Amino acid sequence: MARSYEELKQAQIELQKEIDEAKKIEAETMLIKVKSIIKEFGFTAKDLEIATKKKSVHHKVQFKNGDDEYTGYGKPPAWIVDMLKKYGNDKKNPDFKAELETYRITKAAAE
């Protein structure tokens, strides 16, 4: 005789538990094998095409007025905000970039 819907749903739940447990056990075994192979052959994250976090480098930028230092992070000085408004708040605008560069002091000049 065919099993009822409820019996089949219960069987499905029990089977899924078995599947999950078997997968967990096999995954642990596979991870051990993979780690062993990586160690044996000296593979790197780059070899395995695994993205690694890059440390962000913050460069302080000193401007000609000498009082403002702005890294590009955080709240910009008022004069930069005004300049951005002039160029439609578009930081990628080449005219904005060119004007901003006129305020930058090179590292050699600052020392």
Beta strands, then each sheet from edge to edge (+ up, - down):
strand 1: 61-62
strand 2: 69-70
sheet 1: 1+ 2-
end
